[in-house]
């Protein structure tokens, strides 16, 4: 993942794509912050943690874009949406709604979940298998709905 980020940064610099260069540098800065935090705990960042960080960056930009649109700052909202597209290019392809539904059903069957008390096991199984490909907030809500009735 890191190698891909660095090679994309070099490509963007050669192409003179300022927005892409700035966005990838911002991602690298966030990664370095996480690296320092992880080093303090005596561990290295896994690819799953990097994917999680990228998802958080996308989510924060989506929230910012909405705020800018409400405030009538369309140029800033457009900038945020461009950054979202660049960051998402590093994330794995998300599951379709049907694939997500099937994955949730499979995880429930695998874990033998029968009630809402088993929700943590199911969500943990989904995180392990589909990190970066599934919005865990939506998945948790779907799991809760399936297990509660």
Phi and psi in degrees as GROMACS dihedral restraints (atoms count N, CA, C in turn):
[ dihedral_restraints ]
;  ai    aj    ak    al  type     phi  dphi    fc
    3     4     5     6     1   -63.5    20    10
    4     5     6     7     1   -40.8    20    10
    6     7     8     9     1   -62.1    20    10
    7     8     9    10     1   -40.9    20    10
    9    10    11    12     1   -64.1    20    10
   10    11    12    13     1   -42.4    20    10
   12    13    14    15     1   -59.8    20    10
   13    14    15    16     1   -45.6    20    10
   15    16    17    18     1   -67.9    20    10
   16    17    18    19     1   -39.3    20    10
   18    19    20    21     1   -68.6    20    10
   19    20    21    22     1   -37.3    20    10
   21    22    23    24     1   -65.8    20    10
   22    23    24    25     1   -35.4    20    10
   24    25    26    27     1   -63.0    20    10
   25    26    27    28     1   -45.9    20    10
   27    28    29    30     1   -61.5    20    10
   28    29    30    31     1   -43.2    20    10
   30    31    32    33     1   -62.6    20    10
   31    32    33    34     1   -43.9    20    10
   33    34    35    36     1   -65.9    20    10
   34    35    36    37     1   -36.8    20    10
   36    37    38    39     1   -65.7    20    10
   37    38    39    40     1   -43.0    20    10
   39    40    41    42     1   -64.8    20    10
   40    41    42    43     1   -35.5    20    10
   42    43    44    45     1   -80.7    20    10
   43    44    45    46     1   -12.9    20    10
   45    46    47    48     1    74.7    20    10
   46    47    48    49     1    26.8    20    10
   48    49    50    51     1   -86.2    20    10
   49    50    51    52     1    89.9    20    10
   51    52    53    54     1   -60.3    20    10
   52    53    54    55     1   -44.6    20    10
   54    55    56    57     1   -60.8    20    10
   55    56    57    58     1   -44.5    20    10
   57    58    59    60     1   -66.3    20    10
   58    59    60    61     1   -42.1    20    10
   60    61    62    63     1   -60.4    20    10
   61    62    63    64     1   -48.8    20    10
   63    64    65    66     1   -61.7    20    10
   64    65    66    67     1   -41.8    20    10
   66    67    68    69     1   -67.2    20    10
   67    68    69    70     1   -44.4    20    10
   69    70    71    72     1   -66.5    20    10
   70    71    72    73     1   -36.9    20    10
   72    73    74    75     1   -63.7    20    10
   73    74    75    76     1   -38.8    20    10
   75    76    77    78     1   -63.6    20    10
   76    77    78    79     1   -41.3    20    10
   78    79    80    81     1   -63.2    20    10
   79    80    81    82     1   -44.6    20    10
   81    82    83    84     1   -62.1    20    10
   82    83    84    85     1   -38.2    20    10
   84    85    86    87     1   -64.4    20    10
   85    86    87    88     1   -42.7    20    10
   87    88    89    90     1   -64.3    20    10
   88    89    90    91     1   -37.7    20    10
   90    91    92    93     1   -64.1    20    10
   91    92    93    94     1   -42.0    20    10
   93    94    95    96     1   -63.9    20    10
   94    95    96    97     1   -39.3    20    10
   96    97    98    99     1   -59.4    20    10
   97    98    99   100     1   -45.8    20    10
   99   100   101   102     1   -65.4    20    10
  100   101   102   103     1   -37.6    20    10
  102   103   104   105     1   -60.6    20    10
  103   104   105   106     1   -45.1    20    10
  105   106   107   108     1   -63.4    20    10
  106   107   108   109     1   -42.9    20    10
  108   109   110   111     1   -62.5    20    10
  109   110   111   112     1   -43.4    20    10
  111   112   113   114     1   -68.7    20    10
  112   113   114   115     1   -37.8    20    10
  114   115   116   117     1   -62.6    20    10
  115   116   117   118     1   -35.5    20    10
  117   118   119   120     1   -63.4    20    10
  118   119   120   121     1   -25.5    20    10
  120   121   122   123     1   -95.1    20    10
  121   122   123   124     1     1.6    20    10
  123   124   125   126     1    75.7    20    10
  124   125   126   127     1    33.0    20    10
  126   127   128   129     1  -143.3    20    10
  127   128   129   130     1   168.5    20    10
  129   130   131   132     1  -107.5    20    10
  130   131   132   133     1   156.5    20    10
  132   133   134   135     1   -73.9    20    10
  133   134   135   136     1   134.9    20    10
  135   136   137   138     1   -89.6    20    10
  136   137   138   139     1   166.7    20    10
  138   139   140   141     1   -61.6    20    10
  139   140   141   142     1   -34.1    20    10
  141   142   143   144     1   -63.8    20    10
  142   143   144   145     1   -39.2    20    10
  144   145   146   147     1   -68.9    20    10
  145   146   147   148     1   -34.3    20    10
  147   148   149   150     1   -66.4    20    10
  148   149   150   151     1   -43.3    20    10
  150   151   152   153     1   -61.0    20    10
  151   152   153   154     1   -41.1    20    10
  153   154   155   156     1   -61.8    20    10
  154   155   156   157     1   -42.1    20    10
  156   157   158   159     1   -61.9    20    10
  157   158   159   160     1   -44.2    20    10
  159   160   161   162     1   -62.0    20    10
  160   161   162   163     1   -40.0    20    10
  162   163   164   165     1   -64.5    20    10
  163   164   165   166     1   -39.1    20    10
  165   166   167   168     1   -65.0    20    10
  166   167   168   169     1   -38.8    20    10
  168   169   170   171     1   -64.2    20    10
  169   170   171   172     1   -41.2    20    10
  171   172   173   174     1   -62.9    20    10
  172   173   174   175     1   -46.9    20    10
  174   175   176   177     1   -61.3    20    10
  175   176   177   178     1   -42.7    20    10
  177   178   179   180     1   -65.8    20    10
  178   179   180   181     1   -34.7    20    10
  180   181   182   183     1   -71.1    20    10
  181   182   183   184     1   -34.6    20    10
  183   184   185   186     1   -64.0    20    10
  184   185   186   187     1   -42.9    20    10
  186   187   188   189     1   -64.1    20    10
  187   188   189   190     1   -41.6    20    10
  189   190   191   192     1   -63.8    20    10
  190   191   192   193     1   -42.6    20    10
  192   193   194   195     1   -61.5    20    10
  193   194   195   196     1   -40.9    20    10
  195   196   197   198     1   -63.7    20    10
  196   197   198   199     1   -42.1    20    10
  198   199   200   201     1   -63.9    20    10
  199   200   201   202     1   -43.7    20    10
  201   202   203   204     1   -62.5    20    10
  202   203   204   205     1   -40.0    20    10
  204   205   206   207     1   -64.3    20    10
  205   206   207   208     1   -41.8    20    10
  207   208   209   210     1   -64.8    20    10
  208   209   210   211     1   -31.0    20    10
  210   211   212   213     1   -86.8    20    10
  211   212   213   214     1    -0.5    20    10
  213   214   215   216     1    78.5    20    10
  214   215   216   217     1    19.7    20    10
  216   217   218   219     1  -100.7    20    10
  217   218   219   220     1    69.8    20    10
  219   220   221   222     1   -62.2    20    10
  220   221   222   223     1   -34.0    20    10
  222   223   224   225     1   -65.2    20    10
  223   224   225   226     1   -37.3    20    10
  225   226   227   228     1   -73.2    20    10
  226   227   228   229     1   -36.3    20    10
  228   229   230   231     1   -63.9    20    10
  229   230   231   232     1   -40.7    20    10
  231   232   233   234     1   -63.0    20    10
  232   233   234   235     1   -41.8    20    10
  234   235   236   237     1   -60.5    20    10
  235   236   237   238     1   -44.5    20    10
  237   238   239   240     1   -62.5    20    10
  238   239   240   241     1   -42.0    20    10
  240   241   242   243     1   -66.1    20    10
  241   242   243   244     1   -34.9    20    10
  243   244   245   246     1   -64.9    20    10
  244   245   246   247     1   -42.0    20    10
  246   247   248   249     1   -64.5    20    10
  247   248   249   250     1   -38.5    20    10
  249   250   251   252     1   -59.3    20    10
  250   251   252   253     1   -46.2    20    10
  252   253   254   255     1   -61.7    20    10
  253   254   255   256     1   -39.7    20    10
  255   256   257   258     1   -67.0    20    10
  256   257   258   259     1   -47.0    20    10
  258   259   260   261     1   -64.1    20    10
  259   260   261   262     1   -41.0    20    10
  261   262   263   264     1   -64.4    20    10
  262   263   264   265     1   -23.4    20    10
  264   265   266   267     1   -66.4    20    10
  265   266   267   268     1   -17.5    20    10
  267   268   269   270     1   -94.0    20    10
  268   269   270   271     1   -10.9    20    10
  270   271   272   273     1   -87.6    20    10
  271   272   273   274     1   149.2    20    10
  273   274   275   276     1   -65.2    20    10
  274   275   276   277     1   156.7    20    10
  276   277   278   279     1   -59.4    20    10
  277   278   279   280     1   125.9    20    10
  279   280   281   282     1   -68.1    20    10
  280   281   282   283     1   156.0    20    10
  282   283   284   285     1   -71.8    20    10
  283   284   285   286     1   147.2    20    10
  285   286   287   288     1   -73.4    20    10
  286   287   288   289     1   169.8    20    10
  288   289   290   291     1   -60.7    20    10
  289   290   291   292     1   -40.5    20    10
  291   292   293   294     1   -67.8    20    10
  292   293   294   295     1   -41.3    20    10
  294   295   296   297     1   -65.4    20    10
  295   296   297   298     1   -38.7    20    10
  297   298   299   300     1   -64.4    20    10
  298   299   300   301     1   -43.1    20    10
  300   301   302   303     1   -61.4    20    10
  301   302   303   304     1   -43.8    20    10
  303   304   305   306     1   -66.2    20    10
  304   305   306   307     1   -39.4    20    10
  306   307   308   309     1   -64.5    20    10
  307   308   309   310     1   -40.0    20    10
  309   310   311   312     1   -65.9    20    10
  310   311   312   313     1   -44.3    20    10
  312   313   314   315     1   -62.2    20    10
  313   314   315   316     1   -41.3    20    10
  315   316   317   318     1   -65.5    20    10
  316   317   318   319     1   -40.9    20    10
  318   319   320   321     1   -65.9    20    10
  319   320   321   322     1   -38.0    20    10
  321   322   323   324     1   -64.3    20    10
  322   323   324   325     1   -43.0    20    10
  324   325   326   327     1   -65.9    20    10
  325   326   327   328     1   -43.2    20    10
  327   328   329   330     1   -60.9    20    10
  328   329   330   331     1   -42.9    20    10
  330   331   332   333     1   -84.2    20    10
  331   332   333   334     1   -11.6    20    10
  333   334   335   336     1    70.4    20    10
  334   335   336   337     1    27.2    20    10
  336   337   338   339     1   -67.9    20    10
  337   338   339   340     1   136.3    20    10
  339   340   341   342     1  -127.3    20    10
  340   341   342   343     1   -20.0    20    10
  342   343   344   345     1  -140.1    20    10
  343   344   345   346     1   175.2    20    10
  345   346   347   348     1   -61.1    20    10
  346   347   348   349     1   -23.3    20    10
  348   349   350   351     1   -65.9    20    10
  349   350   351   352     1   -23.2    20    10
  351   352   353   354     1   -90.0    20    10
  352   353   354   355     1     4.6    20    10
  354   355   356   357     1   -58.0    20    10
  355   356   357   358     1   -40.5    20    10
  357   358   359   360     1   -60.4    20    10
  358   359   360   361     1   -40.3    20    10
  360   361   362   363     1   -64.0    20    10
  361   362   363   364     1   -42.7    20    10
  363   364   365   366     1   -66.2    20    10
  364   365   366   367     1   -47.1    20    10
  366   367   368   369     1   -64.5    20    10
  367   368   369   370     1   -38.0    20    10
  369   370   371   372     1   -61.5    20    10
  370   371   372   373     1   -41.3    20    10
  372   373   374   375     1   -64.8    20    10
  373   374   375   376     1   -39.8    20    10
  375   376   377   378     1   -65.4    20    10
  376   377   378   379     1   -41.7    20    10
  378   379   380   381     1   -61.8    20    10
  379   380   381   382     1   -40.8    20    10
  381   382   383   384     1   -65.0    20    10
  382   383   384   385     1   -40.3    20    10
  384   385   386   387     1   -87.8    20    10
  385   386   387   388     1   -35.1    20    10
  387   388   389   390     1  -121.5    20    10
  388   389   390   391     1    29.7    20    10
  390   391   392   393     1   -57.3    20    10
  391   392   393   394     1   128.6    20    10
  393   394   395   396     1    85.2    20    10
  394   395   396   397     1   -12.3    20    10
  396   397   398   399     1  -109.3    20    10
  397   398   399   400     1    -7.0    20    10
  399   400   401   402     1  -139.1    20    10
  400   401   402   403     1   136.0    20    10
  402   403   404   405     1   -75.5    20    10
  403   404   405   406     1   109.9    20    10
  405   406   407   408     1   -67.4    20    10
  406   407   408   409     1   -25.7    20    10
  408   409   410   411     1   -66.5    20    10
  409   410   411   412     1   -46.0    20    10
  411   412   413   414     1   -66.5    20    10
  412   413   414   415     1   -39.9    20    10
  414   415   416   417     1   -63.1    20    10
  415   416   417   418     1   -41.8    20    10
  417   418   419   420     1   -61.5    20    10
  418   419   420   421     1   -42.3    20    10
  420   421   422   423     1   -63.6    20    10
  421   422   423   424     1   -41.7    20    10
  423   424   425   426     1   -66.8    20    10
  424   425   426   427     1   -41.0    20    10
  426   427   428   429     1   -62.7    20    10
  427   428   429   430     1   -44.2    20    10
  429   430   431   432     1   -60.4    20    10
  430   431   432   433     1   -43.4    20    10
  432   433   434   435     1   -63.1    20    10
  433   434   435   436     1   -41.7    20    10
  435   436   437   438     1   -68.8    20    10
  436   437   438   439     1   -39.2    20    10
  438   439   440   441     1   -78.6    20    10
  439   440   441   442     1   -24.0    20    10
  441   442   443   444     1   -89.9    20    10
  442   443   444   445     1    -8.5    20    10
